[in-house]
Every structure is written in structure tokens, then in C-alpha cells.
């Protein structure tokens, strides 16, 4: 969402990409991916290259020893262990060492390694290739340039969606680029940019102000406004990036999997997670939940499987206890819906189901965003009135951001999407003219904002 990306990187990359022969397009993709990543992380591009080479080599060896189950299993384990070791070293080493020091009263030095941008995303993406190849779901990719271009697809390289090789294996080798696909990609890109620049950045200012306040004396109204602001910020920020990534993917000739489907319209926590960060949920379901037995085992083992998956989901997001707590929180809620109150929930009016789900999700985002357990407890107390119900500042925040809250709620609820569908059906001849006008207006608004504001990176870059 930076001006450099919009006016330098994108025009140069796509200008070259569209004029080179089909056989050279993957070279442009992997070179642009390296440049894109090196722009922010010039040193840690070596980690991404190493992860890529690990899985490329493992793939070749898996194909070579296709009829030797023992060797194939060893190759898979080596590949997975090496990938996870890289991830653990750079993302979790400080967390592990600090907890060891706290428990055992030791003084092991903290390496304090910087976190390479997007390491969780490209590690999972690269690993999925080796695992699927081992499970014989895909064919080996022997062309190094083609494989590297898959891992380094710059649109979704650092913040998803997590694209498995099976999603794009045909397009890696042969893809068609049409005016219709490019046009749809541009529209999706502008939609995502507008989500990020016009909605996420602006509603995020409220959370930034409230987050810096003293939680112990914070009124309940202010606390709820703050975490509600973050609820909309993270949705429009992350789904905005996913839309931009999918749009750029279309412009390159790829169809990336959908990552969001109006999650705040869900009527249960389980449904919410079928709509939110869909590619991550699908990854854990395919590579952790199903191998553990999924739902085809006894009730205690289903509970165990769900707790493992959601504990790992939390840990994937960050090396901190609050992320693990956040993951287990949703895991426990899904278990309760499945075995305790799920049937009763389905009998309630739809509006009650929506409120139940949304309130629990909002509270979950508080666990996600506030890093220390002490601050989580203090903020929870504030939510329930420990610092009073409201004060003059609470009403100032509400009046200042009321219109923006309404806009965020309308868009996240799918109301305008449904209205657009009805209008398109009623006035089909106006669609070819009205959509470009709306897109142009959104683009002008985004550029006006970007020119006059400081750079705000996407929230999921830190994962």
C-alpha cells in the first residue's frame, strides 16, 4: 500500500511481464519476488531461499525413491524438521529461552533475532508442496525456476493467502492471461487497497489512542470502543491484503484461493473460522487435524485433536502466551459448540446467533492484540466496568468515529454486496459503466490519503 509499490514496482513488473514470452514469465515472477522481499528484508532473503531449496530437493528425492516407503518417510521428516527448525529459530527462540529462564531460574542469553517478514506464510506454503508430494496428491516440479516462482509469488508472499502447490500447479506451467481476468484483478486490487487505506488505517487510529491509555482506569465504554475498532481494523487490513494479493494474482494469470468470506456474518464460532483466514484453517485441517484422526475417532480424541490444532494456530500467529491463549480460547468454544450448546444455539433466532458469535469474536481479538496476561486481565476488568461505565472522553471517541463504525459494519455485513447484486440484475446495462467509475473514485481517494499520510504496514506482516 506504499506509493513506491503502486507507482514503481507494479508498473515495472507488469510492464515487463506482459511483453516477455510465455516461457520467460516465471523468470520475471521469481526475480520480482526476490526484489519485493529484499526491499524490506535484504539479509533474510537467504532464509527464504534455503527453505525453498530444502523442499525443492526433497521433492526431487521423493520422486526418485517413489517405490521406497521408508526412504520417502525419512525424506519427508527431514524436510519438515528443517523447515520447522528455521521457523523456530527465528520466530520462537526468544520465547522458548525466556520461558526456560523463568521456570528454571537460568540465565541463557536471549538471541533476540529479528523476525523475517512473512516467514510463517512462506514456510507453510513451501512445506505443503513436500507433504502433498509425499501423499501423492501432486506431481513433482523438476524445473527449479518454476518451483521458486511458486514460493516467491510476490502478491501473497508475506501475508497470504497460503497458496498450496495443488492450487496453482497447472497455472505454474501453463496459464492464460485475458483482458477479462486482468480487469477483474484490477478491480479486486482496488477493493483491497480501499479496505486497507480508507477503512483499516482510519479505524485503527482509534485503537492506537485507546491502547495507549491506562487500562486500570479505563471506562467500559472506551474499552469496548477500542477493541471494536481493532475488530474492524484487523478485518479490513487482512482481508484488504488478501484482496490485493488475489487481484494481482489474477493479473499474473493465477487464481488464488479465497481467504475471507464475510466472517462477521457468522452465526457460530465454527462458522466464523470457516470464513476467516480460510487458507490457514484449511492448512491445519489437512496437515494436522486429519492426520491425527480428525472427527473419525472417539469424543476424547476429537477434543484432543481440536485443542492441538487451535493451540498450534495460536502459536503460528506469534511467540507469546497471549496468542496460545487466543488459539485455545477459540478451540474450547468450538468444542463447546460441538458437544454442549451447539444444538441449542441453532434453535435461537438468527440475530441472537449473530450477536453471540460477534461478541465472543470481539473478546477474542482482545486476547490476540494485548500481549501480556496481566494487561489482558486488567483490560477484561475494564470491559466489565472496573474503571466506570463511561466518561466525557468515551463520548468524544464515539461521536468522532460513529460514522466510520457504521460504514465498517455495513461493509463487513455484506449489505452493499447484496445491494450491488440486486442493482446489477435490475440495471444490467449500467454495470459496464458504473463499476469503472466507482473503482476510479476509490483509487483517487486512496491515493489522496496515501500522499498525505505516513506509511502504515499491514498487521499480518509481523507473522
PALUMGU-636281 format. One record per residue (C-alpha): residue in one letter; x, y, z; residue number from 1. Coordinates in steps of 0.02 Angstrom, whole numbers, always signed. Each point is the difference from the previous one (the first is absolute). Layout:
BEGIN
+------+--------+--------+--------+-----+
| code |     xx |     yy |     zz | pos |
+------+--------+--------+--------+-----+
|    A |      X |      Y |      Z | NUM |
...
+------+--------+--------+--------+-----+
This chain:
BEGIN
+------+--------+--------+--------+-----+
| code |     xx |     yy |     zz | pos |
+------+--------+--------+--------+-----+
|    X |     +0 |     +0 |     +0 |   1 |
|    X |   +150 |   +116 |    -20 |   2 |
|    X |    +19 |   +124 |   -142 |   3 |
|    X |   +165 |    -81 |    -50 |   4 |
|    X |    -88 |   -167 |    -24 |   5 |
|    X |   -147 |    +76 |    -93 |   6 |
|    X |    +96 |   +115 |   -117 |   7 |
|    X |   +169 |    -83 |    -20 |   8 |
|    X |     -4 |   -186 |    +37 |   9 |
|    X |   -169 |    -48 |    -74 |  10 |
|    X |    +17 |    +96 |   -165 |  11 |
|    X |   +177 |    -64 |    -29 |  12 |
|    X |    -38 |   -182 |    +42 |  13 |
|    X |   -162 |    -13 |    -98 |  14 |
|    X |    +68 |   +103 |   -144 |  15 |
|    X |   +142 |   -125 |    -22 |  16 |
|    X |   -108 |   -151 |    +42 |  17 |
|    X |   -127 |    +34 |   -137 |  18 |
|    X |   +127 |    +25 |   -139 |  19 |
|    X |   +118 |   -146 |    +31 |  20 |
|    X |    -36 |   -172 |    -78 |  21 |
|    X |   -101 |   -126 |   +100 |  22 |
|    X |   +155 |   -104 |    +38 |  23 |
|    X |    +83 |   +149 |    +84 |  24 |
|    X |   -146 |    +54 |   +108 |  25 |
|    X |    +48 |   -113 |   +147 |  26 |
|    X |   +174 |    +77 |     -2 |  27 |
|    X |    -81 |   +171 |    +21 |  28 |
|    X |   -108 |    -68 |   +142 |  29 |
|    X |   +143 |    -72 |   +101 |  30 |
|    X |   +114 |   +151 |    -30 |  31 |
|    X |   -138 |   +121 |    +50 |  32 |
|    X |    -36 |   -107 |   +154 |  33 |
|    X |   +182 |    +11 |    +54 |  34 |
|    X |     +6 |   +188 |    -31 |  35 |
|    X |   -165 |    +25 |    +92 |  36 |
|    X |    +59 |    -98 |   +151 |  37 |
|    X |   +177 |    +70 |     -1 |  38 |
|    X |    -71 |   +177 |     +0 |  39 |
|    X |    -55 |    -26 |   +180 |  40 |
|    X |   +112 |   -145 |    +56 |  41 |
|    X |   +162 |     +0 |   -103 |  42 |
|    X |    +94 |   -117 |   +118 |  43 |
|    X |   -139 |   -121 |    +44 |  44 |
|    X |    -36 |    -40 |   -181 |  45 |
|    X |   +132 |   -135 |    +30 |  46 |
|    X |   -120 |    -87 |   +120 |  47 |
|    X |   -136 |     -3 |   -132 |  48 |
|    X |   +121 |    -67 |   -130 |  49 |
|    X |    +59 |   -137 |   +119 |  50 |
|    X |   -179 |    -51 |    +40 |  51 |
|    X |    -40 |     -6 |   -185 |  52 |
|    X |   +152 |   -107 |    -42 |  53 |
|    X |    -39 |   -120 |   +142 |  54 |
|    X |   -171 |    -40 |    -71 |  55 |
|    X |    +55 |     +1 |   -181 |  56 |
|    X |   +137 |   -127 |    +39 |  57 |
|    X |   -117 |   -104 |   +107 |  58 |
|    X |   -124 |     -3 |   -144 |  59 |
|    X |   +129 |    -65 |   -123 |  60 |
|    X |    +56 |   -135 |   +122 |  61 |
|    X |   -180 |    -51 |    +39 |  62 |
|    X |    -29 |    -26 |   -186 |  63 |
|    X |   +164 |    -95 |    -18 |  64 |
|    X |    -41 |   -121 |   +143 |  65 |
|    X |   -182 |    -13 |    -47 |  66 |
|    X |     -9 |   -188 |    +37 |  67 |
|    X |    +97 |     +4 |   +164 |  68 |
|    X |   -122 |    +45 |   +141 |  69 |
|    X |   +132 |     +7 |   +138 |  70 |
|    X |   +114 |   +118 |    -95 |  71 |
|    X |   -149 |   +110 |    -48 |  72 |
|    X |    -54 |    +12 |   +182 |  73 |
|    X |   +176 |    +47 |    +54 |  74 |
|    X |     +9 |   +132 |   -137 |  75 |
|    X |   -166 |    +75 |    +54 |  76 |
|    X |    +53 |     +6 |   +183 |  77 |
|    X |   +167 |    +81 |    -43 |  78 |
|    X |    -87 |   +132 |   -107 |  79 |
|    X |   -132 |    +39 |   +132 |  80 |
|    X |   +127 |     +5 |   +143 |  81 |
|    X |   +117 |   +114 |    -97 |  82 |
|    X |   -140 |   +120 |    -45 |  83 |
|    X |    -70 |     +4 |   +175 |  84 |
|    X |   +175 |    +22 |    +71 |  85 |
|    X |    +24 |   +157 |   -104 |  86 |
|    X |   -170 |    +64 |    +56 |  87 |
|    X |    +35 |    -42 |   +183 |  88 |
|    X |   +173 |    +80 |     -3 |  89 |
|    X |    -56 |   +168 |    -64 |  90 |
|    X |   -176 |     +9 |    +71 |  91 |
|    X |     -2 |    -99 |   +162 |  92 |
|    X |   +179 |     -7 |    +68 |  93 |
|    X |    -20 |   +153 |   +112 |  94 |
|    X |   -169 |    -62 |    +64 |  95 |
|    X |    +70 |   -172 |    +40 |  96 |
|    X |   +157 |    +65 |    +85 |  97 |
|    X |    -91 |   +131 |   +102 |  98 |
|    X |   -123 |   -130 |    +65 |  99 |
|    X |   +141 |   -121 |    +42 | 100 |
|    X |    +89 |   +138 |    +96 | 101 |
|    X |   -160 |    +44 |    +93 | 102 |
|    X |    -40 |   -180 |    +48 | 103 |
|    X |   +175 |    -67 |    +38 | 104 |
|    X |    +74 |   +166 |    +61 | 105 |
|    X |   +139 |    -14 |   -128 | 106 |
|    X |    +82 |   +143 |    -95 | 107 |
|    X |    +12 |    -64 |   -179 | 108 |
|    X |    +36 |   +150 |   -114 | 109 |
|    X |   -146 |    +56 |   -107 | 110 |
|    X |    +54 |     -2 |   -184 | 111 |
|    X |   -133 |   +132 |    -36 | 112 |
|    X |     -2 |    -41 |   -186 | 113 |
|    X |   -104 |   +114 |   -113 | 114 |
|    X |   -153 |    -85 |    -74 | 115 |
|    X |    +13 |    -20 |   -190 | 116 |
|    X |   -155 |    +72 |    -82 | 117 |
|    X |   -129 |   -131 |    -50 | 118 |
|    X |   +103 |   -149 |    +59 | 119 |
|    X |   -154 |    -90 |    +67 | 120 |
|    X |    -88 |    +18 |   -167 | 121 |
|    X |   +136 |    -54 |   -119 | 122 |
|    X |    +58 |   -141 |   +115 | 123 |
|    X |   -175 |    -77 |     +4 | 124 |
|    X |    -21 |    +27 |   -186 | 125 |
|    X |   +165 |    -84 |    -43 | 126 |
|    X |    -31 |   -144 |   +122 | 127 |
|    X |   -170 |    -37 |    -76 | 128 |
|    X |    +86 |    -43 |   -164 | 129 |
|    X |   +109 |   -135 |    +79 | 130 |
|    X |   -142 |    -72 |   +104 | 131 |
|    X |   -120 |     -7 |   -148 | 132 |
|    X |   +135 |    -80 |   -107 | 133 |
|    X |    +30 |   -131 |   +135 | 134 |
|    X |   -188 |    -33 |     +6 | 135 |
|    X |     -1 |    -14 |   -192 | 136 |
|    X |   -125 |   +142 |    -21 | 137 |
|    X |   +111 |    +94 |   -122 | 138 |
|    X |   +137 |    -31 |   -127 | 139 |
|    X |   +181 |    +49 |    +31 | 140 |
|    X |    +58 |   +167 |    -68 | 141 |
|    X |   +172 |    -32 |    -76 | 142 |
|    X |    +25 |   +174 |    -70 | 143 |
|    X |    +88 |   +105 |   +133 | 144 |
|    X |    -57 |   +166 |    -72 | 145 |
|    X |   -182 |    -58 |     -1 | 146 |
|    X |    +11 |    -60 |   +180 | 147 |
|    X |    +86 |   +158 |    +61 | 148 |
|    X |   -131 |   +105 |    -90 | 149 |
|    X |   -135 |    -94 |    +97 | 150 |
|    X |    +81 |    +37 |   +169 | 151 |
|    X |    +43 |   +180 |    -43 | 152 |
|    X |   -165 |    +55 |    -76 | 153 |
|    X |    +15 |   +178 |    +63 | 154 |
|    X |   -186 |    +43 |    +16 | 155 |
|    X |    -26 |   -121 |   +145 | 156 |
|    X |   +181 |    -28 |    +53 | 157 |
|    X |     -2 |    +86 |   +170 | 158 |
|    X |   -181 |     -4 |    +61 | 159 |
|    X |    -96 |   -132 |    -93 | 160 |
|    X |   -114 |    -73 |    -53 | 161 |
|    X |    +97 |   -162 |    +26 | 162 |
|    X |     +2 |    -72 |   -176 | 163 |
|    X |    +31 |   -186 |     -8 | 164 |
|    X |    +90 |    -70 |   -151 | 165 |
|    X |   -154 |   -101 |    -48 | 166 |
|    X |    -97 |   +165 |    -14 | 167 |
|    X |   +114 |    +67 |   -138 | 168 |
|    X |    +97 |   -149 |    -68 | 169 |
|    X |    -81 |    +11 |   -172 | 170 |
|    X |    +18 |   +189 |     -9 | 171 |
|    X |   +184 |     -7 |    +49 | 172 |
|    X |    +37 |    -92 |   -163 | 173 |
|    X |   -138 |    +66 |   -113 | 174 |
|    X |   -115 |   +149 |    +31 | 175 |
|    X |   -101 |   +118 |   -106 | 176 |
|    X |    -10 |   +187 |    +25 | 177 |
|    X |   -159 |    +80 |    -66 | 178 |
|    X |    -68 |   +177 |     +2 | 179 |
|    X |   -147 |    -60 |   +104 | 180 |
|    X |   +114 |    -79 |   +131 | 181 |
|    X |   +114 |   +152 |     +8 | 182 |
|    X |   -149 |   +117 |    +15 | 183 |
|    X |    -73 |   -105 |   +142 | 184 |
|    X |   +171 |     -1 |    +83 | 185 |
|    X |    +15 |   +189 |     -6 | 186 |
|    X |   -173 |    +17 |    +78 | 187 |
|    X |    +42 |   -121 |   +139 | 188 |
|    X |   +165 |    +88 |    +32 | 189 |
|    X |    -85 |   +170 |    +15 | 190 |
|    X |   -131 |    -75 |   +116 | 191 |
|    X |   +137 |    -68 |   +114 | 192 |
|    X |    +98 |   +163 |     -4 | 193 |
|    X |   -157 |    +97 |    +49 | 194 |
|    X |    -32 |   -120 |   +145 | 195 |
|    X |   +176 |    +27 |    +64 | 196 |
|    X |    +24 |   +186 |    -32 | 197 |
|    X |   -174 |    +72 |    +26 | 198 |
|    X |    -70 |   -114 |   +135 | 199 |
|    X |   +135 |    -98 |    +93 | 200 |
|    X |   +123 |   +144 |    +19 | 201 |
|    X |   -133 |   +123 |    +58 | 202 |
|    X |    -94 |   -111 |   +123 | 203 |
|    X |   +169 |    -60 |    +62 | 204 |
|    X |    +42 |   +176 |    +61 | 205 |
|    X |   -134 |    -18 |   +134 | 206 |
|    X |    +75 |   -163 |    +63 | 207 |
|    X |   +174 |    +77 |     -1 | 208 |
|    X |    -60 |   +140 |   +114 | 209 |
|    X |    -98 |   -113 |   +118 | 210 |
|    X |   +135 |   -133 |     +8 | 211 |
|    X |   +122 |   +130 |    +69 | 212 |
|    X |   -116 |    +46 |   +145 | 213 |
|    X |     +4 |    -67 |   +178 | 214 |
|    X |   -107 |   -157 |     +0 | 215 |
|    X |    -25 |     +5 |   +189 | 216 |
|    X |   -101 |   +162 |     -9 | 217 |
|    X |    -77 |    -26 |   -171 | 218 |
|    X |   -191 |    +10 |     -7 | 219 |
|    X |    -94 |   -148 |    -73 | 220 |
|    X |    -67 |   +102 |   -147 | 221 |
|    X |   +175 |    +52 |    -51 | 222 |
|    X |    +66 |   -178 |    +19 | 223 |
|    X |   -137 |    -71 |   -111 | 224 |
|    X |    +21 |   +137 |   -130 | 225 |
|    X |   +186 |    -37 |     -5 | 226 |
|    X |    -11 |   -187 |    -26 | 227 |
|    X |   -146 |    +23 |   -122 | 228 |
|    X |   +112 |   +118 |   -100 | 229 |
|    X |   +137 |   -132 |     -4 | 230 |
|    X |   -130 |   -131 |    -53 | 231 |
|    X |    -38 |   +101 |   -156 | 232 |
|    X |   +181 |    +53 |    -25 | 233 |
|    X |    +70 |   -176 |     -8 | 234 |
|    X |   -141 |    -59 |   -115 | 235 |
|    X |    +19 |   +140 |   -126 | 236 |
|    X |   +190 |     -3 |    +13 | 237 |
|    X |    +20 |   -187 |    -26 | 238 |
|    X |   -143 |    -29 |   -121 | 239 |
|    X |    +57 |   +155 |    -94 | 240 |
|    X |   +173 |    -76 |    -24 | 241 |
|    X |    -79 |   -165 |    -54 | 242 |
|    X |   -108 |    +90 |   -128 | 243 |
|    X |   +152 |    +94 |    -67 | 244 |
|    X |    +99 |   -163 |     -8 | 245 |
|    X |   -140 |    -92 |    -91 | 246 |
|    X |    -21 |   +148 |   -118 | 247 |
|    X |   +184 |     +5 |    -44 | 248 |
|    X |     -5 |   -189 |    -19 | 249 |
|    X |   -138 |    +15 |   -129 | 250 |
|    X |   +102 |   +130 |    -93 | 251 |
|    X |   +143 |   -126 |     -5 | 252 |
|    X |   -118 |   -137 |    -61 | 253 |
|    X |    -25 |    -93 |   +165 | 254 |
|    X |   -156 |    -39 |   +101 | 255 |
|    X |    +44 |     +6 |   +185 | 256 |
|    X |   -118 |    -80 |   +127 | 257 |
|    X |   -125 |   +110 |    +91 | 258 |
|    X |    +61 |    +51 |   +173 | 259 |
|    X |   -151 |    +94 |    +71 | 260 |
|    X |   -187 |    -20 |    -22 | 261 |
|    X |    -89 |   +131 |   +107 | 262 |
|    X |    +56 |    -79 |   +166 | 263 |
|    X |    -94 |   +123 |   +109 | 264 |
|    X |   -166 |    -65 |    -69 | 265 |
|    X |    +31 |   -171 |    +79 | 266 |
|    X |   -128 |    -77 |   +118 | 267 |
|    X |   +124 |   -107 |    +97 | 268 |
|    X |   +185 |     -3 |    +42 | 269 |
|    X |    +23 |   -154 |   -110 | 270 |
|    X |    -80 |    +93 |   -146 | 271 |
|    X |   +107 |   +153 |    +35 | 272 |
|    X |   +156 |   -105 |    -24 | 273 |
|    X |    -69 |    -69 |   -163 | 274 |
|    X |     -7 |   +180 |    -59 | 275 |
|    X |   +156 |    +78 |    +79 | 276 |
|    X |   +178 |    -33 |    -63 | 277 |
|    X |    -70 |   -148 |    -96 | 278 |
|    X |   +167 |    -57 |    -70 | 279 |
|    X |    +81 |    -15 |   +172 | 280 |
|    X |   -148 |    -98 |    +70 | 281 |
|    X |     +6 |   -113 |   -152 | 282 |
|    X |   +188 |    -26 |    +21 | 283 |
|    X |    -16 |    -56 |   +182 | 284 |
|    X |   -150 |   -108 |    -42 | 285 |
|    X |    +93 |    -90 |   -140 | 286 |
|    X |   +171 |    -19 |    +81 | 287 |
|    X |    -37 |    -11 |   +187 | 288 |
|    X |   -183 |    -36 |    +39 | 289 |
|    X |    -31 |   -139 |   -128 | 290 |
|    X |   +166 |    -91 |    +32 | 291 |
|    X |    -45 |     -2 |   +186 | 292 |
|    X |   -162 |    -89 |    -44 | 293 |
|    X |   -112 |   +151 |    -26 | 294 |
|    X |   -179 |    -34 |    +54 | 295 |
|    X |     +6 |   -186 |    -38 | 296 |
|    X |    +61 |    -42 |   +175 | 297 |
|    X |    -75 |     -4 |   +175 | 298 |
|    X |    -66 |   +158 |    +82 | 299 |
|    X |   +152 |    +20 |   +118 | 300 |
|    X |   +118 |    -13 |   -150 | 301 |
|    X |   -102 |   +126 |    -99 | 302 |
|    X |    +19 |   +121 |   +147 | 303 |
|    X |   +186 |    -37 |     +4 | 304 |
|    X |    +17 |    +28 |   -187 | 305 |
|    X |    -93 |   +165 |     +6 | 306 |
|    X |   +104 |    +64 |   +147 | 307 |
|    X |   +161 |    -47 |    -90 | 308 |
|    X |    -54 |    +85 |   -161 | 309 |
|    X |    -58 |   +159 |    +86 | 310 |
|    X |   +150 |     +8 |   +115 | 311 |
|    X |   +111 |    -11 |   -155 | 312 |
|    X |   -108 |   +128 |    -91 | 313 |
|    X |    +29 |   +123 |   +141 | 314 |
|    X |   +186 |    -39 |     +5 | 315 |
|    X |    +13 |    +24 |   -189 | 316 |
|    X |    -57 |   +179 |    +22 | 317 |
|    X |   +134 |    +46 |   +125 | 318 |
|    X |   +127 |    -52 |   +131 | 319 |
|    X |    -98 |    +60 |   +151 | 320 |
|    X |   -117 |    -77 |   +127 | 321 |
|    X |   -142 |   +115 |    -51 | 322 |
|    X |     -3 |    -79 |   -174 | 323 |
|    X |     -5 |   -175 |    +73 | 324 |
|    X |   -139 |    +56 |   +118 | 325 |
|    X |    -92 |    +76 |   -148 | 326 |
|    X |    +13 |   -161 |   -100 | 327 |
|    X |    -57 |   -110 |   +145 | 328 |
|    X |   -143 |   +122 |    +35 | 329 |
|    X |    -72 |    -32 |   -173 | 330 |
|    X |    +39 |   -185 |    +10 | 331 |
|    X |    -98 |    -17 |   +163 | 332 |
|    X |   -146 |   +100 |    -72 | 333 |
|    X |     -6 |   -114 |   -153 | 334 |
|    X |     +5 |   -154 |   +112 | 335 |
|    X |   -142 |    +70 |   +105 | 336 |
|    X |   -103 |    +38 |   -154 | 337 |
|    X |    +29 |   -175 |    -64 | 338 |
|    X |    -39 |    -98 |   +158 | 339 |
|    X |    -94 |   +113 |   +121 | 340 |
|    X |   -104 |   +146 |    -64 | 341 |
|    X |    +12 |    -11 |   -191 | 342 |
|    X |   -175 |    -73 |    -26 | 343 |
|    X |    -77 |   +125 |   +120 | 344 |
|    X |    +88 |   +142 |    -90 | 345 |
|    X |    -75 |    -52 |   -167 | 346 |
|    X |   -176 |    +14 |    +72 | 347 |
|    X |    +24 |   +182 |    +50 | 348 |
|    X |    -53 |   +143 |   -114 | 349 |
|    X |   +131 |    +44 |   -130 | 350 |
|    X |    +33 |   +172 |    +74 | 351 |
|    X |    +42 |    -78 |   +169 | 352 |
|    X |   +120 |   -121 |    -85 | 353 |
|    X |    +85 |   +147 |    -87 | 354 |
|    X |    +16 |    +99 |   +163 | 355 |
|    X |    +67 |   -152 |    +94 | 356 |
|    X |   +132 |    -31 |   -132 | 357 |
|    X |    +52 |   +180 |    -25 | 358 |
|    X |    +19 |    +39 |   +186 | 359 |
|    X |   +108 |   -156 |    +27 | 360 |
|    X |   +106 |    +43 |   -152 | 361 |
|    X |    +24 |   +179 |    +60 | 362 |
|    X |    +56 |    -63 |   +170 | 363 |
|    X |   +117 |   -120 |    -88 | 364 |
|    X |    +83 |   +144 |    -92 | 365 |
|    X |    +40 |    +77 |   +169 | 366 |
|    X |    +96 |   -158 |    +46 | 367 |
|    X |    +87 |     +8 |   -169 | 368 |
|    X |    +55 |   +182 |     +5 | 369 |
|    X |    +49 |    +27 |   +183 | 370 |
|    X |   +165 |    -89 |    +27 | 371 |
|    X |    +16 |    -30 |   +188 | 372 |
|    X |   -115 |   -103 |   +110 | 373 |
|    X |     +2 |   +138 |   +131 | 374 |
|    X |    -61 |   +130 |   -125 | 375 |
|    X |   -131 |   -123 |    -66 | 376 |
|    X |    -72 |    -20 |   +175 | 377 |
|    X |     +1 |   +189 |    +28 | 378 |
|    X |    -82 |    +35 |   -167 | 379 |
|    X |   -131 |   -135 |    +30 | 380 |
|    X |    -44 |    +85 |   +165 | 381 |
|    X |    -17 |   +165 |    -94 | 382 |
|    X |   -119 |    -82 |   -124 | 383 |
|    X |   -114 |    -47 |   +145 | 384 |
|    X |     +3 |   +170 |    +85 | 385 |
|    X |   +144 |     -5 |   +125 | 386 |
|    X |    +51 |   +175 |    -56 | 387 |
|    X |   -178 |    +66 |    -10 | 388 |
|    X |   -126 |     -7 |   -140 | 389 |
|    X |    +46 |   +155 |   -101 | 390 |
|    X |    +72 |   +174 |     +7 | 391 |
|    X |     +5 |   +153 |   -113 | 392 |
|    X |   +143 |    -74 |   -101 | 393 |
|    X |   -104 |   -155 |    -37 | 394 |
|    X |   -134 |   +107 |    -82 | 395 |
|    X |   +132 |    +99 |    -93 | 396 |
|    X |    +69 |   -160 |    -74 | 397 |
|    X |   -175 |    -60 |    -44 | 398 |
|    X |    -52 |   +162 |    -84 | 399 |
|    X |   +164 |    +14 |    -95 | 400 |
|    X |     -5 |   -177 |    -70 | 401 |
|    X |   -187 |    -37 |     -4 | 402 |
|    X |    -20 |    +20 |   -189 | 403 |
|    X |   +156 |   -104 |    -34 | 404 |
|    X |    -65 |   -138 |   +116 | 405 |
|    X |   -163 |     -3 |    -98 | 406 |
|    X |    +92 |    -10 |   -167 | 407 |
|    X |   +111 |   -140 |    +64 | 408 |
|    X |   -150 |    -96 |    +65 | 409 |
|    X |    -96 |    +18 |   -164 | 410 |
|    X |   +143 |    -61 |   -109 | 411 |
|    X |    +47 |   -144 |   +116 | 412 |
|    X |   -181 |    -57 |     +3 | 413 |
|    X |    -10 |    -20 |   -189 | 414 |
|    X |   -144 |   +123 |    -17 | 415 |
|    X |    +77 |   +100 |   -142 | 416 |
|    X |    +53 |   -159 |    -90 | 417 |
|    X |   -180 |    -62 |     +1 | 418 |
|    X |    -63 |   +172 |    -54 | 419 |
|    X |   +125 |     +3 |   -142 | 420 |
|    X |    -57 |   -172 |    -60 | 421 |
|    X |   -182 |    +57 |     -1 | 422 |
|    X |    +40 |   +162 |    -92 | 423 |
|    X |   +105 |    -94 |   -128 | 424 |
|    X |   -145 |   -119 |    -33 | 425 |
|    X |   -122 |   +145 |    -17 | 426 |
|    X |   +112 |   +115 |   -103 | 427 |
|    X |   +118 |   -117 |    -94 | 428 |
|    X |    +44 |   +128 |   -134 | 429 |
|    X |    +67 |   +122 |   +130 | 430 |
|    X |   +124 |   -124 |    +75 | 431 |
|    X |   +139 |    +18 |   -132 | 432 |
|    X |     -1 |   +189 |    +28 | 433 |
|    X |    -32 |    +17 |   +186 | 434 |
|    X |   +130 |   -124 |    +65 | 435 |
|    X |   +151 |    +88 |    -80 | 436 |
|    X |    -64 |   +167 |    +66 | 437 |
|    X |    -13 |    -68 |   +177 | 438 |
|    X |   +172 |    -79 |    -13 | 439 |
|    X |    +75 |   +163 |    -65 | 440 |
|    X |    -77 |    +99 |   +144 | 441 |
|    X |    +66 |   -126 |   +127 | 442 |
|    X |   +174 |     +6 |    -77 | 443 |
|    X |     +4 |   +190 |     +4 | 444 |
|    X |    -56 |     +0 |   +182 | 445 |
|    X |   +134 |   -128 |    +46 | 446 |
|    X |   +138 |    +97 |    -88 | 447 |
|    X |    -54 |   +162 |    +81 | 448 |
|    X |    +11 |    -84 |   +170 | 449 |
|    X |   +168 |    -82 |    -35 | 450 |
|    X |    +78 |   +163 |    -59 | 451 |
|    X |    -50 |    +91 |   +159 | 452 |
|    X |    +33 |   -138 |   +128 | 453 |
|    X |   +143 |   -102 |    +70 | 454 |
|    X |    +29 |   -181 |    -52 | 455 |
|    X |   -104 |   -128 |    +97 | 456 |
|    X |    +61 |   -179 |    -30 | 457 |
|    X |   -123 |   -144 |     +0 | 458 |
|    X |    -30 |    -78 |   +172 | 459 |
|    X |    +36 |   -177 |    -59 | 460 |
|    X |   +175 |    +46 |    -60 | 461 |
|    X |    +57 |    -35 |   +178 | 462 |
|    X |    -52 |   -183 |    -14 | 463 |
+------+--------+--------+--------+-----+
